[in-house]
Amino acid sequence: MPPEIHLIAAARPNLPKLAALLHALAEAPSFCTPVMVHTGQHHDAAMFGGHLADLGLPPPEVALGISGGGHASVTGRTMMACADLWSTRRPALVVVAGDVDGTLAAAIAARKLAIPVAHLEAGLRCREMDMPEEINRRAVDAISTLLWAPDKATAARLLADGHAPHAVCAVGNTMIDSLLRVLPAARARKLPAGLEAGTYGVLTIHRPANVDSPAALAALLQAVAEAARQLPLAWPIHPRTSQRLSEFGFAVPAGVMPLPPLGYLDFLGLLSRARMVATDSGGVQEEAWALNLPCLTLRPSTERPVTLEAGTNRLLPAAGLPAAIAAILAGDRARARPIPLWDGKAGVRMVAHLAAFLGAIRDPAPARWPFPLGGLA
């Protein structure tokens, strides 16, 4: 029987990335048995369950049920649950995606048990060491066995950091694989009542630096209110942000349509017919490039600088939002330039690298190890 590999789904952002690998594995000759393990970090229909059907994914085979609590609590309890699982059901490899707490916990638990780890979306850096995601992604990269980078520059950085050439592979962007697969269905979704294609912008905000401080969130809302006087904004509100709005007693500004968290298809449908998007999300920056959509990233840095170079994305403080939207409405916007490897085939490249690795484990003869297809392939 083919060896099991366990794919760790902790939070909503993991799902489009894992979907690219799962769909590619389903279309390839069978050399492993993929098992999705849901840690529970995101667990309700709005933030997790509803996205599975949109992405064509089955329910997770294993559910650990770890949710709630701060970073240390979630990480620690998830590590313990993963260790318990793998003490009785040991996979040949564990795949972790992105940079959430469940990703870090599963990677540490696996490596402590001498189980190889593949990091999907390896090598991203924003160099803001007070950002939890930056800590997670650096730690996971440091202990991973396979590192799947979204572009050649990121793969080169991993090699410069000392990772073995056979362990690093520039596979492309898995978010683009998933977007291209479902975009026709997303564009067929109805827009929320009151919105028409090309007449609105989209806002998504959830990073602690933007929403956890009353002063920061108040300043952002002031900029949003001014921006919405120029272009109506649709705002799917993340649960974290909704909690802060309530906690601080802040209201959604006039001209902004508050929306609940949206499913994957509904959100892509909303994004694909907008004039622009303002966000602090990493994935939205990538999706905006694929949609040739102007993206205003409300952060001082990004772990996805390739989107800046491609012309669709720019960084700015919240106070700069109204002027930036005015410029876009006046026609001042760059068209998306091509990004090599962002072609919808990242899943195929991951499968090739994974097959070579598992083949080398089964047959560790000198001719098969170090296994091929690493580095900038």
C-alpha angles and dihedrals in degrees: 000000000000114000119261122246117194119219113203115221108184106150141009096269090060095062103071089046095050091042090064091056095042094051092047091050090050090055095046130078109278112262099142140021112238116214120188114218116196111204094191100237088131109024115154127091095256096052101030124351097057092053094060095069092042089056095043093247127144121233112279113273091218125038118189096185098217111152140138131039135074129306096276094046095049092044095047097045092045091051090053093047092049092049091051091050095048094046088070103022108037117188126206089235140359121222117206124184133209126334113297123128094259089056092055093044094051093046093052093045092050096048092047085059092047092248113145116245129209115201111210109205095021126176102032114146133179093169093226100130094187089064111097092216092056091054091049097048094048092048093048092049091051093060103031123117096204122030117198109195125196096225142010096258090055091048090050090053090054091051090049088052089061104262114148115262092233090055098053123072130172099220102163131243118320092195088065091051091056095042094052091047095056105025096105090052091046093052089051091060117104116252118237112277112278097028126106126189114271096012102091145044129225127234126195121174130166111128115124092235090060103038112021096071119067090216094050094045092046091052091048092050090050090054091045091051091053092045092050090060086067100038128011111243129214110210120192097197118221114225090244091054093044089054092051093048089054094042093051095039094240125153129215107258123250113268092036121107109213113214132182119247106294131222119250096262094042092050094047089047090053093046096046093059098043129105093227143338131229113199149147092209122112095211094051090056088058095044091050090057091052090050094044087237124152108249124198109195111204096210136091092238142010135215086215103064090156087076090057090051090048091060103238098093136059134175121231142154118256091256090063094058099093094050092045092052091048089054092050092050088051090057099260101139137118124233118238114269119211119271112206115242093015088112106115094264101097090109092056091052092049091051091052092050092045093049091051091050096048090045090054091051091053092046110026094179116142090253091062101038129103083034118228134247097060132129116034096347 
